[in-house]
């Protein structure tokens, strides 16, 4: 009887470990404030979606402040029902040529998104910002630091990746690829954004499935070992 109980315990432990490993993939994939798509063409309009599924050590989120990289002069935040959106302007050191050849003397330095009701920890929400990526940023990595403010405390997602190492609070970033052959604004941006976002989501889903299968496999191996041990004792 003790052998049977011990075998059942081993099997249950193995299955539990497998289940935890299966869940670890999706959780880890959404542990930070992330931006999609992860890559966009220079000279094109890109609709960037920022998302988060957690608060500050369990405290509900009250706002997100997104920093806009200096080279980006054209910024159009997407309105979100129930949220307030604010653009914080900063003066340029000298006038520059903006979208459609217009001369600009200031740019959007920050975009602040504030939900009408604090977002509870463990619930995912997102918002979108459209930007025009200058052609001269081709081949660069543009970071969009995000300050996540909560009822208690804050998370400053502004650390740059160095030497390929993942910082504790990485800034959301995109890679600027080769210049697009044509960039006419919203329609093209929306299509490119949706396609790339779907691709990114698919990659995360594939990773989660692989980790999940590995976890289940570990559980099965545990059951086999437990049953083998049980038969060995009977013999």
N, C-alpha and C positions, 0 to 999 in steps of 0.2 A: 504493500500500500504506500509506503514511504517513497519507493522507487517511482511509482506512478505520479505521486504528488510532486516529487522533485523534477521529473521529466516535464510535467505540465508547466511548472514554474519557469524552467529554462526556455520552453517554447514560447510562453507568454512574454518573457523578457526579450527574447529575440524579435518577436513580432512587434513589440512596442518600440524597440530600437529602430527597426526598419521603418515603422510608421513615422517616427520623429525625423528620420533622415529624409523621408519622402516629403515631409512638410517643410524641411529646412530650406530647400531650393527656392520655392516661391517667396518665402519670408525674406531670405537674404537678398533676393533680386529687387525688392522694393524697400530696402532698409534706409535709403537716403531720399533727399529731394532729387528727382531725376528730370531730365529734359529729353524730349524726343521731337524730331528725329535726331540721331547722333551725328548726322552729316548732311550738309546742304551745299549747293553750288554757289561759288562766288558770283556776284552780280545779279543774284536772284532774290526774290522775296521768299522768305521761309516762315511758316507758321510754327512756332515753337510751343510745345505743350509742357508745362511744368506740373509735376504731380508728387503727392506725398500721402503716405498712409499711416502716419504716426504723429504724435505730439512731441512734447519736450519732457522726457522721463515720465510719460503718462498724463501730462497736463495738456488740456485742449489748446489747439492752435487758434490764435486771434488774428494773425496777419502774415503775409509773405511780402518781403521787400526784395525785388529783383534788381540787381545792378546791371546796367547796360555797358558793354565794352566801349571804349572811346571811339574806335573806328566807325561804329554803327551810328548813323545820323538819322535814319528814318525808322521810327518805332510806332506801331499802332496796336495798343492793347485791345483785346477782345472783351466786350462787355459781358458780364456774367450775372444772371438774375439773382437777386438777393445779396449781391456783393457790391461794395464801392471800389472804384478804381481811380487811382491818382497817379498823374505823371509829374515827376519832380524834374524841373528843367535846370540845366547848368550852362553857364556861358562858355563859349569856345574861346581859346586864346586868340584866334584870328578867324575871320570869315572863311567858310568852306562851301564847296559845291554840294548841294544835297540832291534829293531825288528830282528828276525831270529838269536838271540844270539850274534849279533855284539856289540862290545864295542864302546860306543860313548862318546865324550868329550864335545860336544856342542849340542844344540837343537834349534829348531825354536821358537824364543820368540814372534815374530809378523809376520803377513802376511798382506801386504798392497796391496789393490786392487784400481787401479786408472782408471776410465773410460776415453776413448779418448775424449769424450765431456761431460761436466758437466750434471748431471741428473737433469732435471727441477723438481721443487717441484710439487707433485701430480702425479708423474709417478713412477711406481714400477719397481725395478730391483733387481737382486739377483746374488749370486756367491756361489761356493761350495768349501769346504775344507775337504779332507779326513784325519782322524786321527785314530791312533790305541790307544784304551782305555786300559790302564794297568789293569791287573786283580785286583791289590790292591786298585783300585778306586771303586770297587763294593760297592754300597750303598751310594756313595757320590754324591754331586751336584757339577758339574764342570761349572764354569762361564767363558765365553769368552767375556770379555769387548771389546766394539767396539767404536773407536773414529771416528765419522762422521765429516769430514771436508768439509766446503762449501765455496763458493765464498766469502761470508761474514759470519763469525762466525763458530761455531762448536757445535756439540752435543756429550757429553762424556757419552756413555751408559755403565757405570761401577759400578753403585750402586747395592749393594747386598740387597736381600729381607730379612727383619728382622721381626720376630714375625708375619709372614704371611702378613705383610702390603706391598702394592705395592709402591716401590719408584718412584720418578718422572722420573729418568733416569735409569731404570733397565738394568743390564747386561744380555745379552742373555745367557741362561744356559740350561744344559741338566742333567737329572737324569741317573746315571749309575746303570743299573739293574744287575741281576744275570749273572754270567759268561756264555758265550755261549758255547755249547758243541763242536762247531767246528768253527774256524775262519781262513779262508785261504785267506782273502784279498778282492780284488776288486769286484769279481762277487757277493760274499755273501753280501758285504757291499752295493753294488748298489741295490740289491733286497730288503734288509732290509730297506735301506733308502727310496726307492720308496714307499714301503708298509706303513711304519710309517708316511711318509709325507702325503700320501693320507688320512690316518686316521686322522692326525691332521687337514688337510684341511677340511675333512668331519665334524669334530667337530665344526670348526669355521662356516662352512656353516649352520649346524643345529642351532647354536646359533643365527646366523643372521636371519634365517627363523622364529625362534620363536619370536624374537624381532619384526620382520617385521609384523607377524600376529597380535601381540599385538597392534602394531601401527595402523593397519587397523581396528582392532576391536574398538579402541578408536574413530576412525573417524566415524565408523558406528553408535556407541552410540551417538555421537554428532549430526548426522543427525536425528536420531530417536527423540532425545530431542527437536531439532529445529522444527521438524514436529509436535510433540505433543504440543509444545508451540503455534504454529500457529493455530492448530485446537481449542485449548483452547480459543484463542482470538476470533475466529469466533463464537464459541458457546456463 
